[in-house]
């Protein structure tokens, strides 16, 4: 369960970074001088590259989140006691 909790936290962080990256890409693309704003706010990226990488981070976070949910469900199934299906007759 330790790794599952860590993966859930990492997934949330990656998702936040991806959303922030996409938002910054759109913000930079909408400015008066996108090249100057890209250098200032994004480093060496253009706004299109920032948006692309942001969506990549979002997809990675979703995939990691799905794996975490699978892990949680498997763990729940292993912890539940098995019920015998004996009938009283």
C-alpha positions as CSV (number, residue, x, y, z in Angstrom):
1,X,0.0,0.0,0.0
2,X,3.0,2.3,0.5
3,X,3.8,2.4,-3.2
4,X,0.2,2.9,-4.1
5,X,-0.1,6.0,-1.9
6,X,3.2,7.4,-3.3
7,X,2.0,6.7,-6.9
8,X,-1.3,8.5,-6.2
9,X,0.6,11.6,-4.9
10,X,3.0,11.5,-7.9
11,X,0.0,11.2,-10.3
12,X,-1.7,14.2,-8.7
13,X,1.6,16.3,-8.9
14,X,2.1,15.3,-12.6
15,X,-1.5,16.2,-13.4
16,X,-1.1,19.6,-11.8
17,X,2.1,20.3,-13.7
18,X,0.5,19.2,-16.9
19,X,-2.5,21.5,-16.5
20,X,-0.3,24.4,-15.5
21,X,1.9,23.8,-18.5
22,X,-1.1,23.8,-20.9
23,X,-2.5,26.9,-19.3
24,X,0.8,28.7,-19.5
25,X,1.1,27.7,-23.2
26,X,-2.3,29.2,-24.0
27,X,-1.5,32.3,-22.0
28,X,1.8,32.8,-23.8
29,X,0.1,32.2,-27.2
30,X,-2.5,34.9,-26.4
31,X,0.0,37.6,-25.6
32,X,1.0,40.5,-27.9
33,X,4.6,39.1,-28.4
34,X,4.5,35.3,-28.0
35,X,8.2,34.8,-28.8
36,X,9.3,37.2,-26.0
37,X,6.7,35.8,-23.6
38,X,7.8,32.2,-24.4
39,X,11.4,33.0,-23.5
40,X,10.3,34.8,-20.3
41,X,7.7,32.4,-19.0
42,X,8.5,29.0,-20.6
43,X,12.3,29.0,-21.0
44,X,13.4,27.7,-24.4
45,X,10.0,26.3,-25.4
46,X,7.5,27.8,-27.8
47,X,3.9,27.9,-26.7
48,X,3.0,24.9,-28.9
49,X,5.7,22.8,-27.4
50,X,4.6,23.7,-23.9
51,X,1.0,22.8,-24.7
52,X,2.2,19.5,-26.3
53,X,4.3,18.6,-23.2
54,X,1.5,19.6,-20.9
55,X,-0.9,17.2,-22.6
56,X,1.7,14.5,-22.5
57,X,2.0,15.0,-18.7
58,X,-1.7,14.9,-18.3
59,X,-2.0,11.6,-20.2
60,X,0.9,10.1,-18.2
61,X,-0.9,11.2,-15.0
62,X,-4.1,9.6,-16.1
63,X,-2.4,6.4,-17.0
64,X,-0.6,6.3,-13.6
65,X,-3.9,7.1,-11.9
66,X,-5.6,4.2,-13.6
67,X,-2.8,1.9,-12.5
68,X,-3.2,3.2,-8.9
69,X,-7.0,2.4,-9.0
70,X,-6.2,-1.1,-10.3
71,X,-3.8,-1.6,-7.4
72,X,-6.3,-0.4,-4.9
73,X,-9.0,-2.7,-6.2
74,X,-6.7,-5.7,-6.2
75,X,-5.6,-4.9,-2.7
76,X,-9.3,-4.6,-1.5
77,X,-10.1,-8.0,-3.2
78,X,-7.2,-9.7,-1.4
79,X,-8.1,-8.3,2.0
80,X,-11.8,-9.3,1.9
81,X,-12.6,-12.7,3.4
82,X,-14.0,-15.2,0.9
83,X,-17.6,-16.2,1.5
84,X,-18.4,-19.8,1.1
85,X,-21.5,-20.4,-0.9
86,X,-22.9,-23.3,1.1
87,X,-26.6,-23.5,1.3
88,X,-28.5,-24.6,4.4
89,X,-30.8,-27.5,3.4
